[in-house]
Amino acid sequence: MKVNGRSVDQDPRPGQCLRTYLREHGNVEVKKGCDSGDCGACSVLVDGHVQHSCLVPAFRATDAEITTVAGLGTMEHLHPMQERFIATAGFQCGFCTAGMVLTASTFDDDRVADLDRSIKGNLCRCTGYRGIREAICGIGTADDSARAPAGARVVTGTERYTMDEIPTDAGHVAILGSPHAHAEIVSIDTARAEAAPGVRAVLTHRDDPGIAFSTARHHSRTDDPDDSRIFDRRVRYTGQRVAAVIADSLTEAHRALQLIDVEYAILDAVFDPIEALAPDAPLVHGDKGADARIADPTRNLVAEVHGEVGDIAAGVAAAAKGAVIRGSFQTARVQHAHLETHGAVAWRDDDGRYVIRSSTQVPFLVRDELSHIFGIDRDRVRVVAPRIGGAFGAKQELITEDVVLLGVLRTGRPVVWELSRTDQFTVAPCRHPMRVDVTVAAGADGILTALAVDVVSDAGAYGNHSPGVMFHGCNESVALYRCANKRVDARTAYTNNLPSGAFRGYGLGQIIFGIESALDDLARALDIDPFDLRRRNVVVPGDDFVAWEVEEGDLDFGSYGLDQCLTLAQDALRSGATVPEKSGTGVDGSDLTADPTWRVGEGMAASMIATIPPRGHIADVRVELRTDGAYVVSVGTAEFGNGTTTVHAQLAADALHTRPTAIIVRGGDTDAVGHDTGAFGSAGTVVAGSAVQAACRELAARIIVVGAGELGADPGDCTLDGDGVHHGSTTVGLATIAGAGGIVVDGHHDGTPRSVAFNVQAFRVAVHLPTGRVRILQSIQAADAGVVLNPQQCRGQVEGGVVQAIGSALYEEMILHDGVVTTDIFRNYHIPRLSDAPDTEVYFADTYDRMGPSGAKSMSESPYNPVAPAMANAIRDAVGARVYQLPMNPARVWEALQSLNP
């Protein structure tokens, strides 16, 4: 075959698909996202026709002309479609972009006119699709926002992700998972597998270093229970690692798995978190002692909180002339569904150091934990995070790195492990499902007199992130409102389900769903507009932050834009959709408001989030004026579509009085700087960005001093720009100023103090009474992001968060039967497609945050949080029935409708 005009003559292996064949021959721009033809990340042209290469047997492409996105255009000569994707910011993490651009490049006018159908085979988890739609349709208008530095590399497929660079002699990992939800390994015989062709090693509990740890990564490793091992004799969920085969090829590794003989003693299992907390429940970690730092393994309790301010009973009684609302709400188990799966490569370099190339949000925390587990000095471990193909909290975990490093230690050769899409669904951590009971009460004037939540969270088999998710979820969701009487009761329980972990919003979205839904019912009972009910009760500057106790820490109002957000969203809802015909019109042009089978309704919800995670978040940076006059900014932050690289370049350029394109940003490498807690909790802008800004301002001052010395002038009379230092009409260039050694400045930010950000979501929806189907007619989000440093990028973060949350609200749900995940591929787990994604109207409050860099706040997590309750409230407004369980799919909406006419 010919690939991008280059002849490739090697015969494919029997059964090999075209995707792996192309990647093995250097075309790593063809990505792996699903292996089932659902995501389109591997799209190529075969004789001019778009094909998902994971579904094409490589031998069928004999004599074919293959074109990948790298053959569509080059960095120097971009294809028009590639140029459009850059102009409209039609990518964030960029993992789907190669397939998306290539597919779109084939569309004629008819295909563009039917875009929902034409692009249905290509998924994006990050963008919300607006930028993609505008790029394909050629309607995007570029603003003055700085472009992503990697833009041209992303759209041409030349940007490298974790699995795009693998040592040629790497051994491949295949995992034997437990067929049982709870069992003890009585015996395991690996002799036949070890003797199989190509096998280098078989790892079991006999190879475990004996150190308990948590896969969750935080600045303080004691935040999470040490309840995990690399390989354990007791397995606690279906699919948990029992053994790993490392072989010359993945095929040989999988074949050897069949030769491992395991005898299990099956133990009783528990799958419901409420049942798990009962006195007679099977104990998931009953074999553990107190040194595991589990709250109470004898009660399956990972963590709990019980606290009250005021008197809830008195607050309920005080609402005698008002209203009291009680409800029980349930959220689903949700997959992050980032297009790039978890994966890592490990080897030993020429200096004897262990190098791990990993798809991780937290390279420094992974390095430190690997050092702890294996007893290796951390200076001998280097973790590198290249561009990451999406994360959403899932990659704030240590998932694959421990196995590949153990493999290197055992074999002395490089090792690679890449999860399949089914692995992502069946063994990788997911969002915590929760039951949230809410009580709210208010007098006739709408002033809250009581607010209480009772939460039960399903941690799954291991406690990674569960304490933090529980505490954080109960905090800002309750603290958003002023109320004299508040109570929080929350527990997170071990079960024999797959583990839950960090997910966008970190617990807030689940609890906000319950609180904001209950407040909507309260507003109805009191006949008060839901926007006005919030205005009467939300915190304002000067108030304490109070959940189950008064916050006594570093959290403060760096700025306040919630009042503006409420007004912006309410005005937009009153004005109707920006495309007027969408306000109440069906796709066929019919007037839904006049159709008796449809009901139209409106809903809103509000949310608050701290802009930096608590309990420690540190960023070290290094900025340098090189001897050639170039600026280099070194950070520890990984780039996974969060846009931190762009913002760091902007902040540096502003401080150094030059252009963002003049800044080289290097990140995601534990060798780059001293420490970085990681890009989670939206901290990439406000923590690492603050450190970059401070360091660059100091560097600018030093440059001016040196330049003034060269010019024989007073520094106060000199100015700096992209060419050098000026005094009157005289200039000294940057290379001259840098001299023989350059100028280096280190920067630091410790994550304090912390501000708060606000988001308000509103929807207009139509509900089909015969089927329960929901159609979004208008989607609005108003956000208090402080000074918006990059409007195009920040808008994309909001849009992406809204669309991901629409998926959680309307159809995404992992289905388990006795701990076995049955929704194990994209095909039977519905993440939003372009046809599902509305064009969300995004409005920004006009604020300046005194704690953020140049007045900015974080805005990656927060847009997700108010979406589900706003949708639920709109459905309630349309049909008069409330849906208490997510997702609000047609079956659940229809069932709620039946309750109106039993």
Order of alpha helices (4+ residues) and beta strands (2+ residues): beta-beta-alpha-beta-beta-beta-alpha-alpha-alpha-alpha-alpha-alpha-alpha-beta-beta-alpha-beta-beta-beta-alpha-beta-alpha-beta-alpha-beta-beta-beta-alpha-beta-alpha-beta-alpha-beta-beta-beta-alpha-beta-beta-alpha-alpha-alpha-beta-beta-beta-alpha-beta-alpha-beta-beta-beta-alpha-beta-beta-beta-alpha-beta-beta-beta-alpha-alpha
